[in-house]
Amino acid sequence: MILGIGIDIIHLSRIKALLTRKPTSLLHFSKRILSDGELKEFNIFLSNQKKNLISANNLSQNNSKQDKIMINNNIIKYLAVRWTLKEAAYKALFPHYRLTWKDISISKIKGMNNYY
């Protein structure tokens, strides 16, 4: 039985603006929309992003950014994908189910190389 069809699109610039508003925006945004499992996966993803940044900085001899996570396109895409999938699921299931952000969990497909 099909309850509904949901579709959602988002401009990546909108997510980028949300994430760069304040220094704590990334933390607050991710905690608000990600389920517990997604948050654990996202923390692993962030640590990999930080390792990649450190490696790139070591190659360029510019080590001033090693302790910061730069909000790059991969992070923006990761969160934007989850936002849009959850919005589409909400639209498809409403009013039969009134879901929250954390009621829907998007997980990585085993064997896929990227996170988005």
Secondary structure, 3 states (H helix, E strand, C coil): CCCCCCCCCCCHHHHHHHHCCCCCHHHHHHHHHCCHHHHHHHHHHHHHHHHHHHHHHHHHCCCCCCCCCCCCHHHHHHHHHHHHHHHHHHHHHCCCCCCCHHHCCCCCCCCCCCCC
